[in-house]
Amino acid sequence: ETVSNLTLMALGSSAPEILLSVIEVCGHNFEAGDLGPSTIVGSAAFNMFIIIALCVYVVPDGETRRIKHLRVFFVTAAWSIFAYTWLYIILSVFSPGVVEVWESLLTFLFFPICVVFAWVADRRLLFYKYVYKRYRAGKQRG
């Protein structure tokens, strides 16, 4: 469920602007035009704000919802902060105005890594699974 949600959300929200940018670059002899990396980043940020706003808006009045998998939420939140920080660094610090091949390959690899980390958090495959848990027997509440 976690892997499908992450991949389908990414595909549905980012594919159109990435495809437009690829078409533009291929049409201009592999030189960036008006639709550049900043357009893609800005559009993705706007899409995420709209998606979050709709998720908050559609909850009926008086009803509360909770995050189902808190570990997955923290993993994806941390990766989101890292992604925006990484994009700022590569677009403004490392090579301003130019996207180099190593930057694009590394950025491309971050998404599968994020999905794997979210899957591991969802399945509790790391530290949490192997922690010894002590249960009390006797006085029970409720």
C-alpha positions as a printed Julia matrix, in Angstrom:
142×3 Matrix{Float64}:
   0.0    0.0     0.0
   2.77   2.46    0.91
   4.81   1.83   -2.22
   1.8    2.13   -4.52
   0.62   5.35   -2.83
   4.04   6.98   -3.11
   4.71   5.98   -6.7
   1.22   6.78   -8.01
   1.2   10.15   -6.25
   4.59  11.03   -7.74
   3.58   9.85  -11.2
   0.26  11.67  -11.18
   1.5   14.96   -9.79
   4.88  15.35  -11.52
   4.7   13.5   -14.83
   3.03  16.28  -16.88
   5.59  19.02  -16.16
   8.54  16.64  -16.47
   7.24  15.4   -19.83
   6.75  18.99  -21.05
  10.29  19.85  -20.02
  11.71  16.78  -21.79
   9.79  17.64  -24.97
  11.05  21.23  -24.81
  14.68  20.2   -24.27
  14.52  17.69  -27.13
  12.91  20.3   -29.39
  15.6   22.93  -28.7
  18.68  20.84  -29.5
  19.08  19.76  -25.86
  19.24  23.3   -24.48
  16.89  24.47  -21.74
  14.23  26.93  -22.75
  11.6   28.84  -20.79
  10.45  25.68  -19.04
  13.44  24.92  -16.88
  14.12  23.22  -13.57
  12.57  26.09  -11.62
   9.27  25.56  -13.45
   9.25  21.89  -12.53
  10.16  22.55   -8.89
   7.61  25.35   -8.58
   4.88  23.29  -10.19
   5.64  20.3    -7.95
   5.54  22.5    -4.84
   2.23  24.02   -5.95
   0.81  20.54   -6.63
   1.79  19.38   -3.16
   0.15  22.42   -1.56
  -3.06  21.75   -3.51
  -3.02  18.05   -2.61
  -2.53  18.84    1.09
  -5.24  21.51    0.98
  -7.72  19.1    -0.62
  -6.9   16.39    1.91
  -7.68  18.83    4.72
 -10.77  20.29    3.02
 -12.6   17.04    2.22
 -12.75  15.87    5.85
 -16.35  16.52    6.99
 -16.97  19.02    9.8
 -16.77  17.5    13.26
 -14.84  14.46   12.04
 -11.18  13.87   12.82
  -8.68  11.82   10.89
  -5.37  10.46   12.06
  -2.21   9.49   10.27
  -2.37   5.73    9.76
   1.35   4.98    9.6
   3.29   7.54   11.63
   6.68   6.0    10.78
   6.01   6.29    7.05
   4.82   9.87    7.53
   8.08  10.83    9.26
  10.16   9.12    6.57
   8.35  10.87    3.71
   8.37  14.21    5.55
  12.11  13.97    6.1
  12.69  13.03    2.45
  10.51  15.95    1.31
  12.55  18.42    3.33
  15.75  16.82    2.03
  14.48  16.96   -1.57
  13.74  20.69   -1.51
  17.05  21.37    0.24
  18.9   19.23   -2.32
  17.24  20.99   -5.25
  18.13  24.39   -3.82
  21.75  23.31   -3.35
  22.2   21.9    -6.86
  20.38  24.79   -8.56
  21.95  27.62   -6.58
  25.22  26.45   -5.0
  26.92  23.63   -6.93
  26.23  24.73  -10.48
  23.96  27.8   -10.73
  21.85  27.79  -13.86
  23.19  24.44  -15.09
  22.02  20.92  -14.3
  24.92  18.53  -14.63
  24.59  14.84  -15.43
  25.79  13.63  -12.01
  23.24  15.91  -10.31
  20.41  14.59  -12.42
  21.37  10.95  -11.92
  21.75  11.36   -8.17
  18.43  13.22   -7.96
  16.76  10.5   -10.01
  18.09   7.81   -7.65
  16.73   9.57   -4.57
  13.11   8.63   -5.34
  13.61   4.84   -5.39
  15.68   5.19   -2.22
  12.83   7.15   -0.61
  10.32   4.46   -1.62
  12.54   1.72   -0.16
  12.94   3.65    3.11
   9.16   4.16    3.33
   8.59   0.45    2.64
  11.09  -0.5     5.36
   9.36   1.87    7.79
   5.96   0.43    6.84
   7.13  -3.16    7.34
   9.07  -2.33   10.53
  12.16  -4.08    9.21
  14.75  -2.1    11.11
  15.42  -1.39   14.75
  11.82  -1.38   16.0
  11.19  -5.0    15.07
  14.12  -6.3    17.1
  13.62  -4.25   20.25
  12.79  -6.41   23.23
   9.33  -5.57   24.5
   8.31  -6.28   28.06
   4.63  -6.79   28.76
   3.0   -6.65   32.16
   0.6   -9.34   33.22
  -1.84  -8.76   35.99
  -3.55  -5.43   36.59
  -5.39  -4.63   33.41
  -7.14  -1.4    32.7
 -10.29  -0.95   30.74
